Amino acid sequence: MSERMHDVVVAGGGPAGLAVALGCAQAGMDVVICEKRPGVLDKACGEGLMPGAVRALAALGVDPPGHAINGITYRQGTLAVHAPFRCGTGRGVRRTELHDALSEAVRRAGVPVSHTPITEVSQHDDHVRAGGLRARYLVAADGLHSPIRDLVGLGSQGTTSTPRWGLRRHFTLPPWEGGVEVTWARRSEAYVTPVAPDTVGVAILSSVRGGFTQQLTAFPDLAARLADAQPASRVRGAGPLRQTTTGRVAGRVLLAGDAAGYVDALTGEGLALSLSTAAELVRCLRAGRPADYERAWVRTSRRSRWLTESLLWARNRPVLGRQIVPAAVRAPWLFAAAVHQLAR
């Protein structure tokens, strides 16, 4: 009896990997997921889904529970500016709830999950071997510090930019904003996202290493608001955030999600980008044209990467960084236009 040939093996059971697997299954492909960590996966994440991400999930038949978000507010000291979403409503969704919803959709689609880790990859003319499986294609959705990215030679030697890290914790506290609130400090930003009627998620991005409580001291008003709130989760961290790659395709191996390259979480568009590029990856595999994915990824991510790189460039220059929120207050139309570009 000949060895079974799958169409696709997806390495990684996070949102990007699950979205790819679900899309492949819905396109009629034989797909299997390899995820060495059993159970519900969590990650340090701002947890705000832009309207575009909500629509992308709906296209997959996924509707995770959460809290509606209507826009983004920037704060710095006494200054504040709000931009509502013009293209629908976003949603604050706990990462565990998102994983549950995607996992359930994958289960209903009949996609099997193997907990065998992928430590070696070998490519052949018509297939790839990984995790003891044989498939036409391997999709590496194994996260920010993807081992498979390095195994297939797509990892970069690093970057000269200032490294940044992220921390996240939830608090039992009714949301006080209808959207995501971003407070800017000298070297960090705090993101407050409503994820339930009685819960907010607080994520801090910083170029300075330190624990959550230490980082929170840079935001005295927020710290005072959280002082009597009960923590609803433990602290999770991630970083360094920027990850560069030399490409997204190496023969029959394709990179998805954070493994495909990551700039920063500054704009909060990471999940939306993962979902949109996952859809492009599925389209390319369905057409039997994996090499087209590189161009599709660049095209689909161009707007997000440009906006994030531009904002991060200004952020990393002290004089300019202090003027980001004042500039948004002086030109709310420009801030609203930028938010619209991120949200759609």
Secondary structure, 3 states (H helix, E strand, C coil): CCCCCEEEEEECCCHHHHHHHHHHHHCCCCEEEECCCCCCCCCCCCCEECHHHHHHHHHCCCCCCCEEECEEEEEECCEEEEEECCCCCEEECCHHHHHHHHHHHHHHCCCCEECCCCCCEEECCCCEEECCEEEEEEEECCCCCCHHHHHCCCECCCCCCCCCEEEEEEEECCCCCCCEEEEECCCEEEEEEEEECCEEEEEEEECCCCCHHHHHCCCHHHHHHHCCCEECCCCEEECCCCECECCCEECCEEECHHHHCECCCCCCCHHHHHHHHHHHHHHHHHCCCCCHHHHHHHHHHHHHHHHHHHHHHHHCCHHHHCCHHHHHHHCHHHHHHHHHHHHC
